[in-house]
Amino acid sequence: MALQQLWEALKEAIPVYTGLSPATFFTVLALALAVYHVASGLFGSSDQRPREREEESQPLPPPVQLGEITEEELKQYDGADPKKPLLMAIKGQIYDVSLSRMFYGPGGPYALFAGKDASRALAKMSFEDKDLTGDVSGLGPFELEALQDWEYKFMSKYVKVGTIKKSVPETGDGAPTSEPTESTDRDVAKPAEDGPSETAAVKTEETPFGADVAKE
């Protein structure tokens, strides 16, 4: 009964104080609430992410020259650490691709190329792990041409910050493989300098036999 009396009193008060019928009053009130929620949602969403927008608006730090590093060291710049630059290599040349973090950073379509020399994968347009290497041996002319296009694109858009250190194969005693080859060549050539070769000796032995045949 109390609620019903309150409702009756409210219906009588609305026309007196607003000049509107109860139905019109509540319709206007509902529209006002809807407009308020929409407006607060728009302005509220912009205030909820101020830090993200500030980070996006902040300029990127200048690229840092790394010089010559190994492929293992390059893996540290795959975008996992946001404080480090995002790097990628093509044909042994390392580029800072932090400018395109949306593509090469975590979650991007080319994220698996970051922190690696992806020459073979780019040439073949492959996303397989076995192609994430700088080895371009065995590629066809069209694949090499595609790789060249990628290199031109990186050279024109990104800053080169270093190169990948090439490993020199060594023998068991720690000496480069080229040294034993040179010494072997000298050893082979040495008998020819010291005296007549076996071929010359054979010809000398065969000459009398040829002469005897001629005399017969």
C-alpha positions as CSV (number, residue, x, y, z in Angstrom):
1,M,0.0,0.0,0.0
2,A,2.8,2.3,0.8
3,L,4.4,1.8,-2.7
4,Q,1.0,2.4,-4.4
5,Q,0.5,5.6,-2.4
6,L,4.0,6.8,-3.3
7,W,3.4,6.1,-7.0
8,E,0.1,8.0,-6.9
9,A,1.8,10.9,-5.2
10,L,4.6,10.8,-7.8
11,K,2.2,10.9,-10.7
12,E,0.5,13.9,-9.3
13,A,3.8,15.7,-8.6
14,I,5.3,15.2,-12.1
15,P,2.8,17.3,-14.0
16,V,2.9,20.0,-11.3
17,Y,6.7,20.4,-11.2
18,T,7.6,19.5,-14.9
19,G,4.5,20.2,-16.8
20,L,4.8,16.8,-18.5
21,S,2.7,13.7,-18.2
22,P,4.2,10.8,-16.3
23,A,4.7,8.8,-19.5
24,T,6.5,11.7,-21.2
25,F,8.6,12.4,-18.2
26,F,9.8,8.8,-17.9
27,T,10.5,8.6,-21.6
28,V,12.7,11.7,-21.4
29,L,14.4,10.4,-18.3
30,A,15.2,7.1,-20.1
31,L,16.7,8.9,-23.1
32,A,18.8,11.1,-20.9
33,L,20.2,8.0,-19.1
34,A,21.0,6.4,-22.4
35,V,22.8,9.4,-23.7
36,Y,24.8,9.6,-20.5
37,H,25.9,6.0,-20.7
38,V,27.0,6.4,-24.3
39,A,29.0,9.6,-23.6
40,S,30.6,8.2,-20.5
41,G,31.6,5.0,-22.4
42,L,33.3,7.0,-25.1
43,F,35.2,9.3,-22.8
44,G,35.8,6.6,-20.2
45,S,37.5,4.3,-22.7
46,S,39.9,7.0,-23.7
47,D,40.9,7.5,-20.1
48,Q,41.3,3.8,-19.3
49,R,44.3,3.3,-21.5
50,P,46.4,6.5,-21.2
51,R,49.6,4.6,-20.7
52,E,49.2,2.5,-23.8
53,R,48.6,5.6,-25.9
54,E,51.5,7.3,-24.4
55,E,53.8,4.4,-25.3
56,E,52.5,4.3,-28.8
57,S,53.1,8.1,-29.2
58,Q,56.6,7.9,-27.8
59,P,59.3,8.1,-30.5
60,L,61.5,5.0,-31.0
61,P,65.1,5.3,-29.6
62,P,67.8,5.6,-32.3
63,P,69.2,2.3,-33.6
64,V,72.3,1.1,-31.8
65,Q,75.2,-0.2,-33.9
66,L,76.1,-3.7,-32.7
67,G,79.0,-4.5,-35.1
68,E,79.7,-8.2,-35.7
69,I,77.7,-10.6,-33.6
70,T,76.9,-14.4,-33.7
71,E,73.6,-15.9,-34.7
72,E,73.1,-17.0,-31.1
73,E,73.5,-13.4,-29.9
74,L,71.1,-12.2,-32.5
75,K,68.3,-14.4,-30.9
76,Q,68.3,-12.0,-28.0
77,Y,66.6,-9.4,-30.2
78,D,63.5,-11.3,-31.2
79,G,61.1,-8.9,-29.5
80,A,60.6,-10.9,-26.3
81,D,62.3,-8.1,-24.4
82,P,60.5,-4.8,-25.1
83,K,63.5,-2.9,-23.9
84,K,65.7,-4.3,-26.6
85,P,65.5,-3.4,-30.3
86,L,63.8,-5.7,-32.7
87,L,66.4,-7.1,-35.2
88,M,66.4,-9.3,-38.2
89,A,69.1,-10.3,-40.7
90,I,69.1,-10.8,-44.5
91,K,72.2,-12.3,-46.2
92,G,74.3,-11.8,-43.1
93,Q,73.3,-8.1,-42.7
94,I,71.4,-7.1,-39.5
95,Y,68.7,-4.5,-39.6
96,D,66.7,-2.8,-36.9
97,V,63.0,-3.5,-37.7
98,S,61.6,-1.9,-34.5
99,L,59.7,0.5,-36.8
100,S,57.5,-2.4,-37.9
101,R,57.0,-4.2,-34.6
102,M,53.4,-4.9,-35.5
103,F,54.7,-7.2,-38.3
104,Y,57.9,-8.6,-36.8
105,G,57.2,-8.3,-33.1
106,P,55.4,-10.9,-30.9
107,G,52.0,-11.8,-32.3
108,G,52.9,-10.3,-35.8
109,P,52.6,-12.3,-39.0
110,Y,56.4,-12.4,-39.5
111,A,57.3,-12.7,-35.8
112,L,59.2,-16.0,-36.4
113,F,61.7,-14.1,-38.6
114,A,62.8,-11.8,-35.8
115,G,66.1,-12.5,-34.1
116,K,67.3,-14.7,-37.1
117,D,68.8,-14.6,-40.5
118,A,65.7,-15.5,-42.5
119,S,67.2,-15.2,-46.0
120,R,66.1,-18.7,-47.1
121,A,62.6,-18.3,-45.7
122,L,62.1,-14.9,-47.4
123,A,63.4,-16.2,-50.7
124,K,61.0,-19.2,-50.6
125,M,58.2,-17.3,-48.8
126,S,58.3,-20.2,-46.3
127,F,57.3,-20.2,-42.6
128,E,58.9,-23.6,-41.9
129,D,61.6,-23.8,-39.1
130,K,64.0,-25.6,-41.4
131,D,64.1,-22.5,-43.7
132,L,64.9,-20.0,-41.0
133,T,68.5,-19.8,-41.9
134,G,71.0,-17.7,-43.8
135,D,72.0,-20.6,-46.1
136,V,70.8,-19.8,-49.6
137,S,72.6,-22.6,-51.4
138,G,70.4,-24.5,-53.9
139,L,67.9,-21.7,-54.4
140,G,66.6,-21.1,-57.9
141,P,66.9,-17.9,-59.9
142,F,63.4,-16.7,-59.1
143,E,64.0,-17.3,-55.4
144,L,67.2,-15.4,-55.4
145,E,65.5,-12.6,-57.2
146,A,62.8,-12.5,-54.6
147,L,65.5,-12.4,-51.9
148,Q,67.2,-9.5,-53.6
149,D,63.9,-7.6,-53.6
150,W,63.6,-8.2,-49.9
151,E,67.1,-6.9,-49.3
152,Y,66.5,-3.7,-51.3
153,K,63.3,-3.1,-49.3
154,F,65.2,-3.5,-46.0
155,M,68.1,-1.3,-47.2
156,S,65.7,1.5,-48.1
157,K,63.4,1.3,-45.0
158,Y,65.5,0.1,-42.1
159,V,68.9,0.9,-40.6
160,K,71.7,-1.6,-40.8
161,V,73.1,-2.1,-37.3
162,G,75.6,-5.0,-37.8
163,T,76.6,-8.2,-39.5
164,I,76.5,-11.8,-38.5
165,K,79.9,-13.3,-37.6
166,K,80.8,-16.2,-39.9
167,S,82.3,-19.2,-38.3
168,V,85.5,-20.6,-39.8
169,P,85.6,-24.4,-39.9
170,E,88.7,-25.9,-38.1
171,T,90.4,-29.3,-38.1
172,G,90.9,-31.4,-35.0
173,D,94.2,-29.6,-34.1
174,G,92.5,-26.2,-34.3
175,A,94.1,-25.1,-37.6
176,P,91.9,-23.8,-40.4
177,T,91.1,-26.4,-43.1
178,S,92.8,-24.4,-45.8
179,E,96.3,-24.8,-44.3
180,P,96.5,-28.7,-44.6
181,T,95.3,-28.3,-48.2
182,E,98.1,-25.9,-49.1
183,S,100.7,-28.1,-47.4
184,T,99.4,-31.2,-49.2
185,D,99.7,-29.3,-52.6
186,R,103.3,-28.4,-51.8
187,D,104.1,-32.0,-50.8
188,V,102.6,-33.3,-54.1
189,A,104.5,-30.7,-56.2
190,K,107.8,-31.2,-54.3
191,P,108.9,-34.6,-55.9
192,A,108.6,-33.0,-59.3
193,E,111.1,-30.3,-58.3
194,D,113.6,-32.7,-56.7
195,G,113.9,-35.1,-59.6
196,P,112.3,-36.6,-62.7
197,S,108.8,-37.8,-62.4
198,E,107.7,-41.4,-62.7
199,T,106.2,-40.6,-66.1
200,A,109.5,-39.5,-67.4
201,A,111.1,-42.7,-66.1
202,V,108.5,-44.8,-67.8
203,K,109.1,-43.0,-71.1
204,T,112.8,-43.5,-70.8
205,E,112.3,-47.2,-70.3
206,E,109.9,-47.4,-73.2
207,T,112.0,-45.6,-75.7
208,P,114.5,-48.4,-76.3
209,F,111.6,-50.8,-76.9
210,G,110.2,-48.5,-79.5
211,A,113.6,-48.2,-81.1
212,D,114.0,-52.0,-81.4
213,V,110.6,-52.2,-83.0
214,A,111.6,-49.6,-85.6
215,K,114.8,-51.5,-86.4
216,E,112.9,-54.7,-86.9
